[in-house]
Amino acid sequence: MFSIYDQFAPRLSEPESLALLSQIQQVPVSVQGQVVASSCVQAGALVADRSPIVLLHGFDSSVLEFRRLVPRLAPHGETWGIDLLGFGFSDRSAHLSINPDSINEHLHGFWQQHLQERSLILVGASMGGAAALKFALAYPQAVKQLVLIDSAGVQMGPVIGKFLFPPLDQWAVEFLRRPEVRRNISCNAYAEPDRWVTPDAEACAALHLEMPYWAEALKSFTKSGGYPSFRSQLAQLNIPTLLLWGREDRILGTKDAIVFENLLPQAQLQWIEACGHVPHLEKPAETAQWILSYSSNR
């Protein structure tokens, strides 16, 4: 059978990208009465007394977002990257509803079926942070620690998505598919775009657009309104939480980091200097060091 690696490897050139692409596998997860072939990466060995680290990517992205972080975490213990339902390289269908609730159902199913219901160190970047917050609020027993990297979850999702009726919805996703649009988003995500927005990086950010039903899944998620604000619920989340935030984040800005720090009962905020919205890509060694030191000290 033709694999994800066989399909996309010729488009990549950087060793870390090719290495993580080669590790992507698909495992079955039950959601909405269907079995979905769900893409993920599993690296590193089980270490006694250390919870698995589970990485959740941002909006319209994939596990390839963690190509520089996984190889720095895996030598220290079991590390997973999971493609959120409707995103990345997981199978989609025209009839699968993609929204925060179904994504949470999928994560819970993955936790039950493939992580043996163990307590996790759950790491969410950008929209993945909102997904991590929703999961932790619903299943606090499943999360030992949270790590939120330039996380969504303070502001409401864009309300306009609920009003994208045909053909406006199709025009919107086709606009997002355009290479120049995606490159502009990538450039805004980094403090040093000239260094980091390489042809390989642009390919990593776009390969999943070629998966079947990408547009349908994105329209479904956008019309759901996306993730809400969790501001009123953060005080309930009595879980040790590390906030990693790029000092030069031009996507979400920096004010939300202070809100998280003030409202989460056990929050520790660590600024990543000379860094934009994606510390795990722009400052992967420092990001990994903070995750590992935080998890080993608790």
N, C-alpha and C positions, 0 to 999 in steps of 0.2 A: 504494500500500500504506500502511496506517495505521502511522505511525511511533511510536517510543517517545516522542518529543516531543509529538506530537499527543495521545497517550493520557494523558500525565501533566502536561503544562504547566499546565492549568487548576488543578491542585492546589498549585502553587508560586507564591510572591509575591516572593521576593528576587532581585535581578538576577543575582547570582553563581550561584544555583541554576539559574535559567532558562538562563543562558548555557552552563553545563556540560551541562545536559540536552540542549541543542540540538546539542552536539558528539558525543554518544554515537552510535557506529556499531557495526555487527556485522560481523565478519570470520570467515571459515571457519578452524577449527583442527581438525586430526585428532587424536583421542584415543580410546583403547579401540576402535579399528576403526571409529569413527564420525566424521563431520564435524559439529562443533558450531559453531553461529553464536554467536560469542563477542563480548560487548560490551566496548568500549574507547573511550578518548578519545585522540586524537593532536592535540597543539598545539605551536606553536613551530616554528622552522625549524632545519634541520641547520646546525650551526656546526662549522667545521673544528677538530679537536683537542679537541672536547668530546663525551663519550659521552652517549647519550640517558639521560634520567632516567625511570625506570619506577616507578610508584607502585602499591603493593599494599595494599588495604583490609583492615579487620578482620572479625571474625566477624559473619555475618548482616548484611552491609553491601553497599556498592556503590561505584563510582567517584564517586558524588555526595559521598562523604565528603571528597573532595579539591576541592570546589567553591571554596574560598577559597585553596587552595595552587596549583592549576594556573595561574590567571591571574598569579600572582606569580613562577612559574618559567618559563613559556613565553616571555616576552620575551627571555630569556637563552639559549634553545636548545631543542632538541627534547625534548618532555615527553609521556610516555604515562601513562595510567591504565588498568589492566586489571582487569576483573571476574574474580575467581578462579572456577575451574570449580565449578558448582553454586550460585553466589552471584550477587548483582546482577541484571543484566538479560540475561545470557546464556541461551540456550536450554538447557532441561533435558529429560530424558526419564525415563520411569518405569524404564528399564533401565540408566541410567547410574550407575555406582558412584562415589560422592563420598567421597574419603578423601585423606589427605596424599599418597599415592603418585600417585593419578590427578590431583590438583591439580598436582603437580610435572611429571607427563607433559604436562599441558596447557600449563603455563608454558614448558616446553622446546619444545613444538611451536610456540607463539606466537613464541618467540625465533627459532626456525629459519625460520618461514614469513613473519613480518611484521617482524622486527627485523634480518633479514639476518645473524644470528649475530654481531652487534657486541658489543663489551664495554660493559657497562651500569653505570650508577649506580642500584643497586636499593634502593628505599626501601620499607620495610614498617612498617605501623602496627599495633600490637597483634597479632592473629593473623596479619596480613600480614607481620609481622616473622618469625614462625616459618616462614611460607611462603618468605620470602626466605632465611632461614638454610638450610632444607632444599635449596633450589635452589642456593645458593652452595656447599654441601658436595658436592653431586652434580656441579656444573658450574662449578668455580672459574675456568675460563678465560673464562666468560661474564660475570663480575662484576669490574669494576674497583674499585668501592667499594660498601660497604654503608652505609645509613643506617637505624638501627632506632629507631622512635618508640614509646616506652612498650611495648616488644616482649614478646610471649609467647616461650617457648622455653627458659626456665629450669625452670619447674615442669611436671610431668606434666599432660596433659589430664585432664578428669574421667572417672574410670573408670566411674562409674555409667551413662554413656551406653551402654556395651556390654550392659547388662542391661535396656534399655528395649524390652520385647517388647509386641506389640499386646495391649490397646489403650493401654498406658501411653505408647508412643511418640507416638501421635496426640494424646493429652491433653497431652503435653509441648510439642509444637509449637503446639498451639492456645493453650496458656498463654502462650507467647512471642509469639503474634500479638496478644494483648490490648493495646489502646492504653495502658492504665494501667501495664502491666508495662514496655512499651517506654519510656514516659515516665520511669518510675523509673530505668531503666538510663541513659537520657540525662542525667537530673539528677545521677546519681552520676559521670558521665564528666567533668563540668565543675567547675572551682573556683567559677565564678559562674553557676550554672544559671539564675537569674532573668534574666540578660542574654542567654544563648545558647540556651535551650530555647524557641524560638519555634514558632508553628504551622508555619512553613516548614521549620524544622529537624526537627520531628517527621514532617512529610511526607517529607522527604528520606530519613529513616531507615526509612520503611515502604513506599515505593512498590513496591519489588521484591517485597514479599510477594504482590502480585497477579500475578506471573509464573506461568505454568503449571508445575506440579510443584515449587513452592517447598517445600511440606511434605515431599514425598518425598525431595528432595535434602537437606534439613536432617536428616531422620531418618537417611539413609544416612551422612552425615558424623558425626553424633553417635554412631551405633552403631559407627563405626570406632574410637572412642576419641579422635579428634582428634589434635593434634600432640603428640609425646612431648617429654620434656626433652632438649635438645641439650647439656646441661652437660658430658658426658664427651667431646664432639666439638669443643667450641669452640676448644681449643688447636690443632686442625688448620686452623682458618680464618684463614690468614695473609693476610687482605685488610684494607686500611684501612677502619675502621668508625667511623662517627660515631654516638654514642648520644645521642639527644635525649629528655629525660625530664621530664615535668611534676612539679614539686616537691610538688604536692598530689594526686597520682594516688590515687584511692580505689578503683580497679578492681583494679590489680595491686600497688599500693603502690610503694615505692621501693627495697626491698632488692635486687630483681633487677637494677636498674641497676648496683649495685656488683659483683654477681656477674659480669655481662657485662664490666664494665671490668677486673676482675681476671683473667678467663679468656681473653678474646679478645686475641691477640698484638698487634694494632695498633688498640686501641680508644681513642677520645677521648670522654669523657663531658661533656655540656653540660646542666646543669639549666636548665629553663624555669620561671622564678619565677611565682608567682601563677597557676598553670596546673594543670589536672587531667590526665586520661588522653589527651586529644586535642589536643595542641599545634597540630596542623595546622588545627584548627577554632577553637581558642580564642586562639591566638597565631600566626596564619598568616604575618604579615610577619616576625616573628622566626624562625619555623621555616624559611621560605624563605631568609632571609638566611644562616642557618647552613648549610643545604644548599649554597647557591651558593658561599659562601666556602670551604667544605671542599672542594668538587669543583674549584674553580678553582686551589686552592693545591697540587694534586697532579697 
